[in-house]
Amino acid sequence: MSETYKGHVITKEGDFMPPVTLRSPQEVFNYTRLQGMMFHEVRVTDSLDCIVVQMIGGKYTFPPSWVSAYNKD
């Protein structure tokens, strides 16, 4: 069975939306790119509830490899 992830979005006011189930690294990438344009913060957690990807203000802040690869200045 493959890893599943949960996508979480947070507004600037601190409101949380219900989590979304993501089933692959590609889904994680697509979800963060889209939601990062609309929400202040996007977090993706693994099955142990550890953050595996985070965006704040439309920029990746974690993991470091995504920060350097995908943030455009």
KABEL-V990448 format. One record per backbone hydrogen bond with DSSP energy under -1.0 kcal/mol. CO is the residue of the C=O (numbers start at 0). NH is the residue of the N-H. Records with the same first field share a line. If there is no record, write none. Layout:
CO=NH / NH
//
This chain:
4=21
5=44
6=19
7=42
8=16
9=40
10=13
14=10
19=6
21=4
23=27
24=28
25=29
26=30
27=31
28=32
29=33
30=34
31=35
33=36
34=37 / 38
39=56
40=9
41=54
42=7
43=51 / 52
44=5
45=48
49=45
52=43
53=60 / 61
54=41
55=58
58=55
61=53
62=65 / 66
63=67
64=68
65=69
66=70
//
